[in-house]
Amino acid sequence: MFVFITLVWGIIYALPNVLNDEIKNNLPESFPTSTLNLGLDLQGGSHLVLEVDVTAVTKRAYENLEEELRLLMRNEKHDGKRLYYRNMKANAAVNVVFTAPKAEQIPTIKEQIDDKVRNIIVSENNGEITVVFKPEYILEMEQHALSQTLEILRTRVDEFGVAEPVIQRLGERRVIVELPGVDDVDRAKSVIGRTAQLTFHMVDSTASIDSALKGNISRDNAIFYENYKDAVSGEMRSIPYVLKKRPIITGDHLAKASSGFDNNNEPAVFIGFDGVGTRKFAKITTEFTGHRMAIVLDGVVYSAPNLREPILGGNASITGSFDIKESQDLALVLRAGALPAPVNFVEERTVGPSLGADSIAAGKKAITIGFIFVLIVMLLFYRGFGLAANAALLFNVVLIVAIMTALGATLTLPGIAGIVLTIGMAVDANVLIFERIREESRSGKSVANAMNSGFKSAFATIVDANVTTLIAAIVLFAMGSGPIKGFALTLSVGIASSMFTAILVTRLLLTLWVNYAKPKKLTV
């Protein structure tokens, strides 16, 4: 009964893979309609490898640490006097250094920093104080950035509308992204790889742009540029701005983003903050009414409007030199959230749908030829017993397709190779069983005893052989990536299925034949 139920289940789940859309749409609602998902190499698409620049995370952490130390030094005192420091600077992703001009304050400075700031190591040499993060904390920040990058990439790809994408980590700092059916690589890269760090900065109207461009700029300010297309020449030009380096609010409190058109009927992205962000935005726009505030995305100014009145509803718009599709993509990445670190594309590959169709055709041909050859060999060597093995082999293929469909697995070209290999391996167990039955029959045992002894004697050998192969497949799945995982998954499912069909299905068919034909002697 169990074998029969499994057979029916396998046929039900495998059947949608060979039905056309019209028939599937007319099936009862309770009937499964899912089919095998085709991988990138079978239906075409884009293959991207991204490297996460985790040093940017450490660099940003040291910049924040510099601000934290400045604030601490201004607030703490020694013998009633403020703590003095000079030349405080964050050195990229290395450390924060500054000079303590008063030697008697150095112990207090070190003590206060060590007490008030977490996960740091403080050292001093001839009045120069160096603050570095603990190595384990840096590793923790980098690992968190990688995990967060994976989650945000998944969100972006889901919103991009890709069916069954592959997003997985590769090594320590790389991520594989496979987008089946996507052939516009440039657009995919712009959506997936964009950092999308949204910040709002106040424009320093008192600073001279010409002077700042010559290097005369306050340490609290920085030069940002707005890019636009010249209406006459069509060339891209840049407008420099002197902005406050520290943002007054970031996109961390963003709750929504959508594309549309502004009052001038130009493409725009409309954003809205959550409750916390709305309150902060209302307070800032109230405080700075009459001043200019720049909207900056990934270090580029998109607009710098004058705040004519407080914005209390937490809504704003981003306009710039982009078309409708670009505004939609920008809204998408803003909804998905900013990447914690920039990513660089180190590999990109496009597989055309025609190549994928050729791969499917070649895979079907290989499975058919392999299947036919196995059927012929089993019939020639084992005659009636071979016919039972062939029936079990057919059920084995159906069961593999059904299990992979039920699991929502993705079939790749190496996965097809795994099915072909499984077809050959599936009859190994039957060969062992039939040879043992042949030996037992030649020793003079009855039909029933010869069959029972054959199956019992071969069972341990079959389990050993298949378990060792299964272990190798599990290791491949755990350690491999992309196509290797596809091959390992198909092989694992095939091994489990072939053991079931070889031991239970074949035995059931032979038992039914013996009970019906009642042969006096076995001719294996």
N, C-alpha and C positions, 0 to 999 in steps of 0.2 A: 504493500500500500504506500509506504514511504517513497519508494522509487517511482511509482506511478504519479504521486502528487508532485514530486520534484520534476518529473518529465513534463507534466501539464504546466507547471509554473514556468519552466524554462521556455516552452513554446510560446506562452502568452507574452512574456517579456521580450523574447527575441523577435517575435512576429512583426512589430511595428517597423523594424529595420528594413524589411523587404516590401512594405506596403506603400502605396503612393499617398499623397496628402489628402486626396478626395476620400479614399477609403478610411483613412485614420480619422478624418473629421466626422465620419458617420458612425464611428464605434461608440458603444455605450460609455457613459461618463466614468463608470467604475473600471473600464478597461485601460491599462497603461498605454500611453502613446509616446513615451520618451524613446529616443533613439540614441545610438552611440554618438558621442561628440567627436568630431574629427579634429585632429591636431593641426598645428601650423603647416606641417609638411604635406598634409593631405588636402587641405582646402585653401592653402595660400594665406599670406598675411605678412606681418612684420615681426622680426626678432630683434630685440634690443638688449644690450648689456650696459647697465649704468654703474658707475662707481661713485659712491657717496663720499663727499669731501668732508670727513669728520673733523679735520683740522679747523674748519670754519666754526664748528660748535665750540671747540676749545678756545678759539680766538675770541668769539663773542662772550664766552664765559669770563675770560680775562678782562675784556672791556667793561663788563658789568662789575667785576671785582674792583677795577680801578675806581669806578663811580662810588662803590660801597666804601672803599677805603678813604676816599676824599670826604665823604659825608661823616664817616667815623672820626677822622682827624679834626674836622671842624667842630664836632660836638663834644669830644672828650677834652679833659683838662689835666694839667700836671701842676700841683701846688697853686691852683687857682688861675693858672695861665694856660692859654690855648696851646695845643701841640703844633709845633712848627715842622713844615716839610717843604721840600723843593723838588722840582723836576720829576713829578710822579708821571709814570708812563707805562702803559701795557705794551709789552713787546710781543706782538703777534700772538702765537699760541704757545709762548714760552713761560712768561712770568710777568709780574708787576714790580717795578723797582722805583725807589725814590730815595732822596737824601734827607737825613735828619740833621739839621745844622747844629742843634743843641745836644751835646753828648749826654747831659744829665737827663734828657727826656727819652733817650733810647730804650731803657728798660721798661718804662711806662708804655711807650708805643708798641713794643713787642708784646707786652702783657695784654694790652687792650685788643690788639689785632687777634692774638691767639684766643682770647676769651670771647670776642664778639663775632668772629668770622669762622665758619665751619669748613672742615675738609681742606685745610691749608697747612703749609709748613712755612715758618718765618725764620729767616736767617739774617745776620748782620755782619758787615765787613767794612771797617773804617768809616762808619757813619752811613754806609749805603745799605738800605734794607731791601731785601728781596722776598717776595711772597709768591709761592708756587702752590698749585693744587696737589693733593696727594695722588700718587699714580693710580691707586685703586678707584679714586673718584673720577679721574679722567677716563679710565676704562669704562666705568659705569655710565658716564655721560655719552660716550661714543656708542655703547651698546644700545642705550635708550634711543639715541638718534637713529640708529639703523632700524630698530623695531618700529619706531614711529614713522620712518620713511616708508617701510613696507605697508603699513596700514593706510597711509595717505595715498600711496600709489594705487592700492586696491580700490579705494573710494573713487579716485579719479578715473580709473579704467572702467569701473562699474557705471559711472555717470557718462562716460564716453560711449557706452552702449555696445561693448564688446562681449560676445557670448563665449563663455568658457575660456577666459584668458589664463595664462600661466604667469604667476608672479612669485618668485622664490629667491631666496638668498643664495649667493654663490661666493664661497670663501668668506673672508672677513669683512670686506667692504663693498662687494659687488652684488647687484640684483639683476636677475634675468626677468625680462618682461616679454611675453609672447602674445601677440594680438591676432588671432585667426580672423581672416576676412578683411583685415585692415591693410590697404596698400598705399595710403597717403602717409608716408613715413614722417614727412616734415611736420604735418599737423599733429600726428601722434606724439612726436618729440616735444612740440611746443606745449602740448597739454600735460604730458606726463612729467617732463623734465623741468618745467618752470618752478622756480622756488616759491614765487607768489608771496613774498614777505611784504605785507601791506602796512605802511606806517604813515603817520600824520606829523608833519613838522611845521613849526612857525617860521615864517620868512623874517630874517633880520633886516628890516628896512633901513636901519642905521648904518649898515655895512656897505662899503663901496665895492661893487662887483669888480671894477677894474683893478683896484688895489688887491682884492682877494685873489684874482687870477695871477697876480705877480708874486703871490706867496705871503702877503701881509693879511693874515686871517687869524681871528681869535681861535684858541684851542677848543672853545665850545661850539664853534661853527664848522661847517663843511660846505663844499661846492657840489651842487647837484645840477643835473641837466634835464631839460625837457626837449624831447625830439618831436619835430613836426615836419610835414611835407610842404615845401614851397608851392604856393598856388600857381605861380607862373612857370618856373623851371621844372617843377616836379621833383626836385632834389630834396633829400633829407637834411634838415638843419637842426641846430641845437641852440637852446636858450639857457644860459647859466643862471643859477639862483644861489644865493648865500642863505643857507638854512641852519637852524639850530641842529646840532649834531644829534642830540638826544630827542627821540620822538615823544610827543605829548600823549599819544595814544597809538596802539598797534591793532592789527587785525585779529588779535587773539580773542577779542570779544565780539567778533563778527557772527551774526546769527543767520543772515540771508544775503543772497546775491543773485541778481537776475539781469538779463540783457533787455534793452529796449531802445527808445529814442528820446532825446532830450527836447527842450522847447524849440531848438533850431532844426529839429528833425534829423539830427546826427546820431549815429550809434553811440550808446552809452551803457554803462553798467551801474545799476542801482543797488546800493548796499544798505543793510540795516544792522544795528548793534543789538546785543542782548540787553537784559535789564541793567547789569553793571556797566556795560559799555555806553548805554544811553545816558545814564546819570553822569558818567565821566565826560562824555562828549558835550552834554548840555552845560556842564560846569566850565569846560574849556572854552567853548564858543561864547559863553556869556562873559567870561573873564577877558577874552581877546577880541571882543566885538570891535570892528573898525580896523583890525589887522588882517594881514594875509596869511592863510594857512595852506601849505602845500600837501597834496595827496601823492605819496611816493610808493611805487610798486617795484620791488627788486632794485632799489637804488635809482630809479628813473622817475622824474617828476611827470605826472600825467596832467595835473592842473594845479593852479595856485590861486584860488578865488579869494576875494575880499569878504570877510565875515561882516555882512551888513547888519545882521541881527542874530541873536542866539538860536541855535538849532536844538530844539527841545525834544523832538520826536526820535532822535537817534538814526535818522536817515541821511544819506548823502549819495552823490553820483560821481562817477569817474568818466571823464570824457578824454578823448585824445585822437591820435591819428590811427584809427583802426576801423575795419569794416564790420559788417553784421556778424560774420562767422567768427572773427577775432573777438568781438565783444561777448559772444556766446561762450567761446572757449575760456575767456578771462573770467566770466561769471562762474563757469564750471570749476576752475582751479581755486577760486576764492571760496566757493561752497565747500570744497573738499578740504581746505585748510592749507596752510603754508608748510612746505618741507622744512624740517629742522636744520637741514644743511643742503648746500647746492649739490647737484649731481652732474656728472660728466658722462657723455655717451662714448664708451670705448669700443663698442661694436654695434653695427646695425646690418641687418640682412633682410631682404624682401623675397618672399617666395610667391611666384605668380600662381593664380588659380589653375592655369593650364598644366603647369608642372605638377601641382597637387593632383589633378585629374589623372595624369599619366602615372603617378605613384599609386593611386587607388586601382587603376586598371592593372598595373604590374602586380600589385599585392593580391588582387583577386585571382589573377592568372597563376601566381605561385601557390596560393592555397588550393586552388582547383587541381592543378597538376600533382602537387604533393599528396592531396587526398586520394586522387584516382590511383596513383602508384601504390600507395599503402593498401588500398582496397584490393588491388590485383594481387599483390604479394601475399596478403593474408588468405585470400581465396585459394591461391595455388598451393600454399604450404599446409593450410589447415582445413580446407574444404568447408564442411558445415560449421565447424567451430569458428573458422575464419569469418563466415557470414554473420555469426553472433557478435564477433569482435568488431566487424564493420558497422553493424547497427549501433553498438555501444559508442563507436568512434563518431558517428554522425550525431548522436545525442550529446557527445562531449563538446563538439563544436557549437551546437545550439546552446548548451549550458554556459559555455564561456561567454558567448555574445549576451546571453540573458543576464549573467552576473555583472558584467561590465556595464551594461545598460542600467541595471538597477542601482549600481554604485555611482552612476553619473560619471564614469571614467572617460578619459579622452583617448581615443585610438590614434596612435601615431604610426609612422612607417616602421620604426623598430618594434612597435607593438604587433604589427602584422607579421614581422619576422618571428616574434614570440609565439604567435598562433601556429605558424608553419612548423616551428620547432616542436611545439606541443603535440601536433598531429603525429609527428614521428615518435615522440616519447610516449604517447598515449598507448600505443600497441606494445611497448616494451613489457608492460605488466601482463598483458594477455599472452605474449610469447612465453614468458616465464611460467605462467599458469598452465598453458597448453603443453609445454614440454614436461612439466611435472606430472600432468594427467596422463600423458603418453607413457612415461616411465612406470607409473603406478598400474596402468592398464596392461602393459607388457609383463608385469610381475604376476599377473593372474588375478588381480582384484576385480570385484564386481564393478559395474558401471557406477553405481551410487558411491561406493567406497573410493573408487579411483578419482572421481570428481571432488569429493570432500577432501581427500588427502592432497590432491593437486592444489586446491585453493588454500588449504591450511599450510602446506609446506612452503608455498611461494609468498605467503602473506608477509612474513618478516623481511624477506629480501626486497619486496616491493616497497615496503614502508621505509627501509633504510635508504634505498636508492633515491626515492622521491623526497625524503626529508633532507638529505644532504643537498640536493638540488634546490630545494625550497629555502634552505639557509643561505645559499649563495644568492638567490633572487632577493631575499630580504635585505642582505648586506648591500646589494646593488641599488635597491630602492632607497635605503637609508643614506648611503654615501654618494649616490649619483645625482644627476640633475637632468631635467629636460628629457631628451630621447631615451636616456638610460633608465630613467624612472618608468617611462612608458613600456619599455621592453620588460623590466623587472615585474611590473604589475601584471602584464599579460601572462608572463611565464608563471607567476605565483598562482593566478586564477586557474591557468591551464593545468598545473600540477595537481591542485586540489580537485578539479573537475575530473581529470583523467583517473585519479585514484578511485573516485566514487564510481565512475562508469566501468572501469576495468574490473573492480572487485564486486560491486553490487549488481550493476546492470547486466554485465556479461553472465554472471552466475545465475541471475533470475531468468534470462533467456535460455540458457542451457538447461536449467532445471525444468522450465516449462516444456522444452523439447523432449527431454528424457521422460517426463511424466506422460506426454502425449504419444510419442513414438515407441516408447518402451524397448529400446535397442538391447540386444543380448551382448553386444560387444561394441566398444568404442573404437572408431577409426579416426584418430586425430592426425 
